[in-house]
Amino acid sequence: MPNLTIEALIKCPFFIKENVDYICCEGYIKNTSMLTKFPSSASKREHEKKYCYKEDGGKCPMAKQLYAKYEKE
């Protein structure tokens, strides 16, 4: 079940949804999404705080790749 409080804090434009131990983001391939599964909900929350709470995705490797993809288009 999604945590609506956490999702309200998410600012990364590539974020789609999250659950207990994973996040789902826009995929690199058109019309796809990618799922990142974490070993624990605590490690997922740490990732979200570090990257997903930032409007530009911070220095998230996935967000950086997607920005680079759009720059090429």
HTML snippet that shows the backbone in 3Dmol.js (N, CA, C, O; Angstrom):
<script src="https://3Dmol.org/build/3Dmol-min.js"></script>
<div id="view" style="width:600px;height:400px;position:relative"></div>
<script>
const pdb = `
ATOM      1  N   MET A   1       0.847  -1.189   0.000  1.00  0.00           N
ATOM      2  CA  MET A   1       0.000   0.000   0.000  1.00  0.00           C
ATOM      3  C   MET A   1       0.884   1.242   0.000  1.00  0.00           C
ATOM      4  O   MET A   1       1.787   1.346   0.830  1.00  0.00           O
ATOM      5  N   PRO A   2       0.651   2.174  -0.900  1.00  0.00           N
ATOM      6  CA  PRO A   2       1.479   3.380  -0.968  1.00  0.00           C
ATOM      7  C   PRO A   2       1.352   4.230   0.296  1.00  0.00           C
ATOM      8  O   PRO A   2       0.314   4.244   0.958  1.00  0.00           O
ATOM      9  N   ASN A   3       2.416   4.925   0.602  1.00  0.00           N
ATOM     10  CA  ASN A   3       2.441   5.840   1.732  1.00  0.00           C
ATOM     11  C   ASN A   3       2.181   7.234   1.180  1.00  0.00           C
ATOM     12  O   ASN A   3       3.086   7.859   0.627  1.00  0.00           O
ATOM     13  N   LEU A   4       0.958   7.724   1.323  1.00  0.00           N
ATOM     14  CA  LEU A   4       0.590   9.006   0.723  1.00  0.00           C
ATOM     15  C   LEU A   4       1.348  10.176   1.335  1.00  0.00           C
ATOM     16  O   LEU A   4       1.557  11.187   0.665  1.00  0.00           O
ATOM     17  N   THR A   5       1.763  10.062   2.596  1.00  0.00           N
ATOM     18  CA  THR A   5       2.555  11.116   3.223  1.00  0.00           C
ATOM     19  C   THR A   5       3.909  11.233   2.531  1.00  0.00           C
ATOM     20  O   THR A   5       4.354  12.338   2.221  1.00  0.00           O
ATOM     21  N   ILE A   6       4.560  10.106   2.289  1.00  0.00           N
ATOM     22  CA  ILE A   6       5.856  10.106   1.601  1.00  0.00           C
ATOM     23  C   ILE A   6       5.685  10.619   0.177  1.00  0.00           C
ATOM     24  O   ILE A   6       6.469  11.449  -0.283  1.00  0.00           O
ATOM     25  N   GLU A   7       4.670  10.131  -0.520  1.00  0.00           N
ATOM     26  CA  GLU A   7       4.475  10.537  -1.903  1.00  0.00           C
ATOM     27  C   GLU A   7       4.220  12.037  -2.022  1.00  0.00           C
ATOM     28  O   GLU A   7       4.536  12.630  -3.053  1.00  0.00           O
ATOM     29  N   ALA A   8       3.657  12.660  -0.990  1.00  0.00           N
ATOM     30  CA  ALA A   8       3.452  14.109  -1.013  1.00  0.00           C
ATOM     31  C   ALA A   8       4.785  14.854  -0.938  1.00  0.00           C
ATOM     32  O   ALA A   8       4.874  15.997  -1.385  1.00  0.00           O
ATOM     33  N   LEU A   9       5.824  14.224  -0.380  1.00  0.00           N
ATOM     34  CA  LEU A   9       7.139  14.846  -0.258  1.00  0.00           C
ATOM     35  C   LEU A   9       8.013  14.642  -1.495  1.00  0.00           C
ATOM     36  O   LEU A   9       9.010  15.341  -1.674  1.00  0.00           O
ATOM     37  N   ILE A  10       7.645  13.698  -2.338  1.00  0.00           N
ATOM     38  CA  ILE A  10       8.436  13.373  -3.525  1.00  0.00           C
ATOM     39  C   ILE A  10       8.338  14.511  -4.529  1.00  0.00           C
ATOM     40  O   ILE A  10       7.246  14.979  -4.849  1.00  0.00           O
ATOM     41  N   LYS A  11       9.489  14.951  -5.024  1.00  0.00           N
ATOM     42  CA  LYS A  11       9.516  16.043  -5.993  1.00  0.00           C
ATOM     43  C   LYS A  11      10.202  15.662  -7.301  1.00  0.00           C
ATOM     44  O   LYS A  11      10.122  16.404  -8.280  1.00  0.00           O
ATOM     45  N   CYS A  12      10.873  14.513  -7.327  1.00  0.00           N
ATOM     46  CA  CYS A  12      11.558  14.089  -8.542  1.00  0.00           C
ATOM     47  C   CYS A  12      10.527  13.902  -9.659  1.00  0.00           C
ATOM     48  O   CYS A  12       9.519  13.226  -9.453  1.00  0.00           O
ATOM     49  N   PRO A  13      10.760  14.482 -10.825  1.00  0.00           N
ATOM     50  CA  PRO A  13       9.781  14.385 -11.904  1.00  0.00           C
ATOM     51  C   PRO A  13       9.651  12.984 -12.497  1.00  0.00           C
ATOM     52  O   PRO A  13       8.706  12.726 -13.242  1.00  0.00           O
ATOM     53  N   PHE A  14      10.558  12.090 -12.193  1.00  0.00           N
ATOM     54  CA  PHE A  14      10.540  10.755 -12.775  1.00  0.00           C
ATOM     55  C   PHE A  14       9.879   9.717 -11.872  1.00  0.00           C
ATOM     56  O   PHE A  14       9.652   8.582 -12.289  1.00  0.00           O
ATOM     57  N   PHE A  15       9.573  10.104 -10.645  1.00  0.00           N
ATOM     58  CA  PHE A  15       8.943   9.208  -9.679  1.00  0.00           C
ATOM     59  C   PHE A  15       7.509   8.905 -10.118  1.00  0.00           C
ATOM     60  O   PHE A  15       6.782   9.796 -10.556  1.00  0.00           O
ATOM     61  N   ILE A  16       7.112   7.622  -9.992  1.00  0.00           N
ATOM     62  CA  ILE A  16       5.745   7.227 -10.320  1.00  0.00           C
ATOM     63  C   ILE A  16       4.993   6.801  -9.061  1.00  0.00           C
ATOM     64  O   ILE A  16       3.920   7.329  -8.767  1.00  0.00           O
ATOM     65  N   LYS A  17       5.557   5.843  -8.317  1.00  0.00           N
ATOM     66  CA  LYS A  17       4.912   5.375  -7.092  1.00  0.00           C
ATOM     67  C   LYS A  17       5.920   4.632  -6.231  1.00  0.00           C
ATOM     68  O   LYS A  17       7.047   4.372  -6.651  1.00  0.00           O
ATOM     69  N   GLU A  18       5.498   4.301  -5.031  1.00  0.00           N
ATOM     70  CA  GLU A  18       6.351   3.548  -4.106  1.00  0.00           C
ATOM     71  C   GLU A  18       5.501   2.592  -3.303  1.00  0.00           C
ATOM     72  O   GLU A  18       4.280   2.728  -3.227  1.00  0.00           O
ATOM     73  N   ASN A  19       6.172   1.619  -2.704  1.00  0.00           N
ATOM     74  CA  ASN A  19       5.524   0.679  -1.807  1.00  0.00           C
ATOM     75  C   ASN A  19       6.497   0.403  -0.673  1.00  0.00           C
ATOM     76  O   ASN A  19       7.481   1.128  -0.522  1.00  0.00           O
ATOM     77  N   VAL A  20       6.252  -0.605   0.112  1.00  0.00           N
ATOM     78  CA  VAL A  20       7.046  -0.867   1.315  1.00  0.00           C
ATOM     79  C   VAL A  20       8.543  -0.936   1.032  1.00  0.00           C
ATOM     80  O   VAL A  20       9.334  -0.316   1.743  1.00  0.00           O
ATOM     81  N   ASP A  21       8.945  -1.688  -0.005  1.00  0.00           N
ATOM     82  CA  ASP A  21      10.380  -1.864  -0.237  1.00  0.00           C
ATOM     83  C   ASP A  21      10.813  -1.569  -1.671  1.00  0.00           C
ATOM     84  O   ASP A  21      11.878  -2.017  -2.096  1.00  0.00           O
ATOM     85  N   TYR A  22      10.014  -0.832  -2.412  1.00  0.00           N
ATOM     86  CA  TYR A  22      10.430  -0.470  -3.774  1.00  0.00           C
ATOM     87  C   TYR A  22       9.904   0.898  -4.183  1.00  0.00           C
ATOM     88  O   TYR A  22       8.946   1.422  -3.614  1.00  0.00           O
ATOM     89  N   ILE A  23      10.564   1.453  -5.187  1.00  0.00           N
ATOM     90  CA  ILE A  23      10.062   2.655  -5.841  1.00  0.00           C
ATOM     91  C   ILE A  23       9.951   2.345  -7.333  1.00  0.00           C
ATOM     92  O   ILE A  23      10.697   1.530  -7.875  1.00  0.00           O
ATOM     93  N   CYS A  24       9.028   2.999  -7.963  1.00  0.00           N
ATOM     94  CA  CYS A  24       8.810   2.839  -9.387  1.00  0.00           C
ATOM     95  C   CYS A  24       9.007   4.212 -10.031  1.00  0.00           C
ATOM     96  O   CYS A  24       8.397   5.200  -9.620  1.00  0.00           O
ATOM     97  N   CYS A  25       9.864   4.254 -11.039  1.00  0.00           N
ATOM     98  CA  CYS A  25      10.198   5.512 -11.709  1.00  0.00           C
ATOM     99  C   CYS A  25      10.031   5.353 -13.214  1.00  0.00           C
ATOM    100  O   CYS A  25       9.914   4.239 -13.725  1.00  0.00           O
ATOM    101  N   GLU A  26      10.022   6.460 -13.902  1.00  0.00           N
ATOM    102  CA  GLU A  26       9.975   6.423 -15.362  1.00  0.00           C
ATOM    103  C   GLU A  26      11.148   5.611 -15.888  1.00  0.00           C
ATOM    104  O   GLU A  26      12.260   5.720 -15.373  1.00  0.00           O
ATOM    105  N   GLY A  27      10.909   4.810 -16.895  1.00  0.00           N
ATOM    106  CA  GLY A  27      11.963   4.001 -17.494  1.00  0.00           C
ATOM    107  C   GLY A  27      12.735   4.775 -18.546  1.00  0.00           C
ATOM    108  O   GLY A  27      12.272   5.797 -19.053  1.00  0.00           O
ATOM    109  N   TYR A  28      13.902   4.282 -18.862  1.00  0.00           N
ATOM    110  CA  TYR A  28      14.737   4.911 -19.881  1.00  0.00           C
ATOM    111  C   TYR A  28      14.144   4.691 -21.276  1.00  0.00           C
ATOM    112  O   TYR A  28      14.254   5.554 -22.147  1.00  0.00           O
ATOM    113  N   ILE A  29      13.520   3.542 -21.477  1.00  0.00           N
ATOM    114  CA  ILE A  29      12.884   3.224 -22.750  1.00  0.00           C
ATOM    115  C   ILE A  29      11.489   3.851 -22.763  1.00  0.00           C
ATOM    116  O   ILE A  29      10.778   3.807 -21.760  1.00  0.00           O
ATOM    117  N   LYS A  30      11.104   4.425 -23.883  1.00  0.00           N
ATOM    118  CA  LYS A  30       9.817   5.110 -24.013  1.00  0.00           C
ATOM    119  C   LYS A  30       8.662   4.191 -23.573  1.00  0.00           C
ATOM    120  O   LYS A  30       8.626   3.004 -23.897  1.00  0.00           O
ATOM    121  N   ASN A  31       7.734   4.781 -22.832  1.00  0.00           N
ATOM    122  CA  ASN A  31       6.532   4.091 -22.352  1.00  0.00           C
ATOM    123  C   ASN A  31       6.819   2.909 -21.420  1.00  0.00           C
ATOM    124  O   ASN A  31       6.073   1.930 -21.401  1.00  0.00           O
ATOM    125  N   THR A  32       7.901   3.007 -20.652  1.00  0.00           N
ATOM    126  CA  THR A  32       8.212   1.972 -19.668  1.00  0.00           C
ATOM    127  C   THR A  32       8.422   2.601 -18.300  1.00  0.00           C
ATOM    128  O   THR A  32       8.525   3.820 -18.163  1.00  0.00           O
ATOM    129  N   SER A  33       8.482   1.751 -17.309  1.00  0.00           N
ATOM    130  CA  SER A  33       8.837   2.191 -15.956  1.00  0.00           C
ATOM    131  C   SER A  33       9.869   1.216 -15.425  1.00  0.00           C
ATOM    132  O   SER A  33      10.013   0.103 -15.932  1.00  0.00           O
ATOM    133  N   MET A  34      10.589   1.649 -14.392  1.00  0.00           N
ATOM    134  CA  MET A  34      11.575   0.761 -13.781  1.00  0.00           C
ATOM    135  C   MET A  34      11.305   0.676 -12.290  1.00  0.00           C
ATOM    136  O   MET A  34      10.943   1.658 -11.641  1.00  0.00           O
ATOM    137  N   LEU A  35      11.492  -0.516 -11.772  1.00  0.00           N
ATOM    138  CA  LEU A  35      11.243  -0.792 -10.374  1.00  0.00           C
ATOM    139  C   LEU A  35      12.581  -1.000  -9.682  1.00  0.00           C
ATOM    140  O   LEU A  35      13.405  -1.797 -10.133  1.00  0.00           O
ATOM    141  N   THR A  36      12.795  -0.281  -8.586  1.00  0.00           N
ATOM    142  CA  THR A  36      14.006  -0.453  -7.798  1.00  0.00           C
ATOM    143  C   THR A  36      13.588  -1.005  -6.446  1.00  0.00           C
ATOM    144  O   THR A  36      12.879  -0.351  -5.682  1.00  0.00           O
ATOM    145  N   LYS A  37      14.037  -2.213  -6.165  1.00  0.00           N
ATOM    146  CA  LYS A  37      13.686  -2.887  -4.918  1.00  0.00           C
ATOM    147  C   LYS A  37      14.838  -2.738  -3.926  1.00  0.00           C
ATOM    148  O   LYS A  37      16.002  -2.917  -4.282  1.00  0.00           O
ATOM    149  N   PHE A  38      14.506  -2.415  -2.701  1.00  0.00           N
ATOM    150  CA  PHE A  38      15.488  -2.185  -1.647  1.00  0.00           C
ATOM    151  C   PHE A  38      15.458  -3.335  -0.640  1.00  0.00           C
ATOM    152  O   PHE A  38      14.433  -3.999  -0.491  1.00  0.00           O
ATOM    153  N   PRO A  39      16.574  -3.574   0.052  1.00  0.00           N
ATOM    154  CA  PRO A  39      16.623  -4.667   1.015  1.00  0.00           C
ATOM    155  C   PRO A  39      15.719  -4.448   2.236  1.00  0.00           C
ATOM    156  O   PRO A  39      15.382  -5.397   2.943  1.00  0.00           O
ATOM    157  N   SER A  40      15.335  -3.198   2.473  1.00  0.00           N
ATOM    158  CA  SER A  40      14.459  -2.900   3.614  1.00  0.00           C
ATOM    159  C   SER A  40      13.713  -1.596   3.348  1.00  0.00           C
ATOM    160  O   SER A  40      14.105  -0.802   2.492  1.00  0.00           O
ATOM    161  N   SER A  41      12.642  -1.393   4.090  1.00  0.00           N
ATOM    162  CA  SER A  41      11.899  -0.139   3.945  1.00  0.00           C
ATOM    163  C   SER A  41      12.742   1.038   4.436  1.00  0.00           C
ATOM    164  O   SER A  41      12.607   2.154   3.935  1.00  0.00           O
ATOM    165  N   ALA A  42      13.605   0.788   5.410  1.00  0.00           N
ATOM    166  CA  ALA A  42      14.476   1.862   5.915  1.00  0.00           C
ATOM    167  C   ALA A  42      15.460   2.318   4.843  1.00  0.00           C
ATOM    168  O   ALA A  42      15.695   3.518   4.696  1.00  0.00           O
ATOM    169  N   SER A  43      16.038   1.383   4.093  1.00  0.00           N
ATOM    170  CA  SER A  43      16.983   1.779   3.040  1.00  0.00           C
ATOM    171  C   SER A  43      16.253   2.493   1.902  1.00  0.00           C
ATOM    172  O   SER A  43      16.811   3.393   1.274  1.00  0.00           O
ATOM    173  N   LYS A  44      15.017   2.097   1.639  1.00  0.00           N
ATOM    174  CA  LYS A  44      14.220   2.794   0.619  1.00  0.00           C
ATOM    175  C   LYS A  44      13.938   4.229   1.061  1.00  0.00           C
ATOM    176  O   LYS A  44      14.060   5.159   0.264  1.00  0.00           O
ATOM    177  N   ARG A  45      13.565   4.408   2.318  1.00  0.00           N
ATOM    178  CA  ARG A  45      13.300   5.763   2.835  1.00  0.00           C
ATOM    179  C   ARG A  45      14.536   6.642   2.759  1.00  0.00           C
ATOM    180  O   ARG A  45      14.438   7.821   2.417  1.00  0.00           O
ATOM    181  N   GLU A  46      15.695   6.084   3.073  1.00  0.00           N
ATOM    182  CA  GLU A  46      16.943   6.853   2.985  1.00  0.00           C
ATOM    183  C   GLU A  46      17.195   7.302   1.548  1.00  0.00           C
ATOM    184  O   GLU A  46      17.592   8.443   1.309  1.00  0.00           O
ATOM    185  N   HIS A  47      16.964   6.402   0.593  1.00  0.00           N
ATOM    186  CA  HIS A  47      17.128   6.760  -0.822  1.00  0.00           C
ATOM    187  C   HIS A  47      16.155   7.883  -1.192  1.00  0.00           C
ATOM    188  O   HIS A  47      16.540   8.848  -1.851  1.00  0.00           O
ATOM    189  N   GLU A  48      14.915   7.756  -0.773  1.00  0.00           N
ATOM    190  CA  GLU A  48      13.915   8.784  -1.086  1.00  0.00           C
ATOM    191  C   GLU A  48      14.319  10.140  -0.515  1.00  0.00           C
ATOM    192  O   GLU A  48      14.231  11.158  -1.202  1.00  0.00           O
ATOM    193  N   LYS A  49      14.758  10.154   0.726  1.00  0.00           N
ATOM    194  CA  LYS A  49      15.176  11.418   1.346  1.00  0.00           C
ATOM    195  C   LYS A  49      16.354  12.040   0.605  1.00  0.00           C
ATOM    196  O   LYS A  49      16.404  13.254   0.406  1.00  0.00           O
ATOM    197  N   LYS A  50      17.296  11.201   0.202  1.00  0.00           N
ATOM    198  CA  LYS A  50      18.518  11.684  -0.440  1.00  0.00           C
ATOM    199  C   LYS A  50      18.272  12.173  -1.871  1.00  0.00           C
ATOM    200  O   LYS A  50      18.896  13.138  -2.311  1.00  0.00           O
ATOM    201  N   TYR A  51      17.373  11.516  -2.589  1.00  0.00           N
ATOM    202  CA  TYR A  51      17.177  11.820  -4.003  1.00  0.00           C
ATOM    203  C   TYR A  51      15.757  12.249  -4.372  1.00  0.00           C
ATOM    204  O   TYR A  51      15.569  13.300  -4.986  1.00  0.00           O
ATOM    205  N   CYS A  52      14.777  11.460  -4.009  1.00  0.00           N
ATOM    206  CA  CYS A  52      13.414  11.669  -4.499  1.00  0.00           C
ATOM    207  C   CYS A  52      12.751  12.931  -3.960  1.00  0.00           C
ATOM    208  O   CYS A  52      11.848  13.471  -4.600  1.00  0.00           O
ATOM    209  N   TYR A  53      13.177  13.406  -2.804  1.00  0.00           N
ATOM    210  CA  TYR A  53      12.588  14.606  -2.232  1.00  0.00           C
ATOM    211  C   TYR A  53      13.078  15.869  -2.948  1.00  0.00           C
ATOM    212  O   TYR A  53      12.581  16.961  -2.670  1.00  0.00           O
ATOM    213  N   LYS A  54      14.033  15.742  -3.852  1.00  0.00           N
ATOM    214  CA  LYS A  54      14.612  16.888  -4.552  1.00  0.00           C
ATOM    215  C   LYS A  54      13.964  17.033  -5.928  1.00  0.00           C
ATOM    216  O   LYS A  54      13.764  16.050  -6.641  1.00  0.00           O
ATOM    217  N   GLU A  55      13.642  18.273  -6.288  1.00  0.00           N
ATOM    218  CA  GLU A  55      12.941  18.526  -7.544  1.00  0.00           C
ATOM    219  C   GLU A  55      13.669  18.002  -8.768  1.00  0.00           C
ATOM    220  O   GLU A  55      13.033  17.628  -9.753  1.00  0.00           O
ATOM    221  N   ASP A  56      14.982  17.971  -8.721  1.00  0.00           N
ATOM    222  CA  ASP A  56      15.743  17.501  -9.878  1.00  0.00           C
ATOM    223  C   ASP A  56      16.259  16.076  -9.692  1.00  0.00           C
ATOM    224  O   ASP A  56      17.054  15.591 -10.497  1.00  0.00           O
ATOM    225  N   GLY A  57      15.806  15.406  -8.630  1.00  0.00           N
ATOM    226  CA  GLY A  57      16.271  14.049  -8.357  1.00  0.00           C
ATOM    227  C   GLY A  57      17.631  14.010  -7.686  1.00  0.00           C
ATOM    228  O   GLY A  57      18.205  12.935  -7.516  1.00  0.00           O
ATOM    229  N   GLY A  58      18.152  15.164  -7.305  1.00  0.00           N
ATOM    230  CA  GLY A  58      19.468  15.206  -6.671  1.00  0.00           C
ATOM    231  C   GLY A  58      20.515  14.616  -7.598  1.00  0.00           C
ATOM    232  O   GLY A  58      20.548  14.925  -8.789  1.00  0.00           O
ATOM    233  N   LYS A  59      21.345  13.789  -7.063  1.00  0.00           N
ATOM    234  CA  LYS A  59      22.380  13.124  -7.863  1.00  0.00           C
ATOM    235  C   LYS A  59      22.022  11.663  -8.108  1.00  0.00           C
ATOM    236  O   LYS A  59      22.902  10.821  -8.285  1.00  0.00           O
ATOM    237  N   CYS A  60      20.729  11.372  -8.116  1.00  0.00           N
ATOM    238  CA  CYS A  60      20.273  10.001  -8.352  1.00  0.00           C
ATOM    239  C   CYS A  60      20.766   9.536  -9.720  1.00  0.00           C
ATOM    240  O   CYS A  60      20.535  10.221 -10.716  1.00  0.00           O
ATOM    241  N   PRO A  61      21.432   8.402  -9.790  1.00  0.00           N
ATOM    242  CA  PRO A  61      21.945   7.912 -11.078  1.00  0.00           C
ATOM    243  C   PRO A  61      20.843   7.709 -12.112  1.00  0.00           C
ATOM    244  O   PRO A  61      21.056   7.948 -13.301  1.00  0.00           O
ATOM    245  N   MET A  62      19.673   7.271 -11.670  1.00  0.00           N
ATOM    246  CA  MET A  62      18.574   7.057 -12.616  1.00  0.00           C
ATOM    247  C   MET A  62      18.062   8.378 -13.167  1.00  0.00           C
ATOM    248  O   MET A  62      17.832   8.504 -14.370  1.00  0.00           O
ATOM    249  N   ALA A  63      17.883   9.357 -12.302  1.00  0.00           N
ATOM    250  CA  ALA A  63      17.401  10.668 -12.746  1.00  0.00           C
ATOM    251  C   ALA A  63      18.417  11.318 -13.686  1.00  0.00           C
ATOM    252  O   ALA A  63      18.040  11.923 -14.689  1.00  0.00           O
ATOM    253  N   LYS A  64      19.688  11.194 -13.365  1.00  0.00           N
ATOM    254  CA  LYS A  64      20.723  11.778 -14.226  1.00  0.00           C
ATOM    255  C   LYS A  64      20.666  11.182 -15.627  1.00  0.00           C
ATOM    256  O   LYS A  64      20.814  11.904 -16.613  1.00  0.00           O
ATOM    257  N   GLN A  65      20.454   9.872 -15.723  1.00  0.00           N
ATOM    258  CA  GLN A  65      20.356   9.225 -17.030  1.00  0.00           C
ATOM    259  C   GLN A  65      19.129   9.699 -17.800  1.00  0.00           C
ATOM    260  O   GLN A  65      19.190   9.895 -19.014  1.00  0.00           O
ATOM    261  N   LEU A  66      18.035   9.880 -17.105  1.00  0.00           N
ATOM    262  CA  LEU A  66      16.821  10.343 -17.783  1.00  0.00           C
ATOM    263  C   LEU A  66      16.964  11.790 -18.247  1.00  0.00           C
ATOM    264  O   LEU A  66      16.514  12.130 -19.341  1.00  0.00           O
ATOM    265  N   TYR A  67      17.581  12.642 -17.439  1.00  0.00           N
ATOM    266  CA  TYR A  67      17.832  14.017 -17.887  1.00  0.00           C
ATOM    267  C   TYR A  67      18.723  14.018 -19.127  1.00  0.00           C
ATOM    268  O   TYR A  67      18.477  14.769 -20.071  1.00  0.00           O
ATOM    269  N   ALA A  68      19.754  13.179 -19.124  1.00  0.00           N
ATOM    270  CA  ALA A  68      20.656  13.095 -20.284  1.00  0.00           C
ATOM    271  C   ALA A  68      19.903  12.617 -21.519  1.00  0.00           C
ATOM    272  O   ALA A  68      20.144  13.106 -22.623  1.00  0.00           O
ATOM    273  N   LYS A  69      18.998  11.671 -21.339  1.00  0.00           N
ATOM    274  CA  LYS A  69      18.186  11.169 -22.455  1.00  0.00           C
ATOM    275  C   LYS A  69      17.371  12.302 -23.062  1.00  0.00           C
ATOM    276  O   LYS A  69      17.321  12.444 -24.284  1.00  0.00           O
ATOM    277  N   TYR A  70      16.730  13.112 -22.216  1.00  0.00           N
ATOM    278  CA  TYR A  70      15.885  14.196 -22.728  1.00  0.00           C
ATOM    279  C   TYR A  70      16.701  15.313 -23.361  1.00  0.00           C
ATOM    280  O   TYR A  70      16.222  15.982 -24.277  1.00  0.00           O
ATOM    281  N   GLU A  71      17.920  15.525 -22.890  1.00  0.00           N
ATOM    282  CA  GLU A  71      18.790  16.527 -23.504  1.00  0.00           C
ATOM    283  C   GLU A  71      19.144  16.136 -24.937  1.00  0.00           C
ATOM    284  O   GLU A  71      19.309  16.999 -25.799  1.00  0.00           O
ATOM    285  N   LYS A  72      19.259  14.832 -25.185  1.00  0.00           N
ATOM    286  CA  LYS A  72      19.605  14.333 -26.532  1.00  0.00           C
ATOM    287  C   LYS A  72      18.426  14.447 -27.491  1.00  0.00           C
ATOM    288  O   LYS A  72      18.617  14.582 -28.699  1.00  0.00           O
ATOM    289  N   GLU A  73      17.207  14.393 -26.956  1.00  0.00           N
ATOM    290  CA  GLU A  73      16.019  14.405 -27.816  1.00  0.00           C
ATOM    291  C   GLU A  73      15.694  15.786 -28.328  1.00  0.00           C
ATOM    292  O   GLU A  73      14.723  15.959 -29.064  1.00  0.00           O
TER     293      GLU A  73
END
`;
const viewer = $3Dmol.createViewer("view");
viewer.addModel(pdb, "pdb");
viewer.setStyle({}, {cartoon: {color: "spectrum"}});
viewer.zoomTo();
viewer.render();
</script>
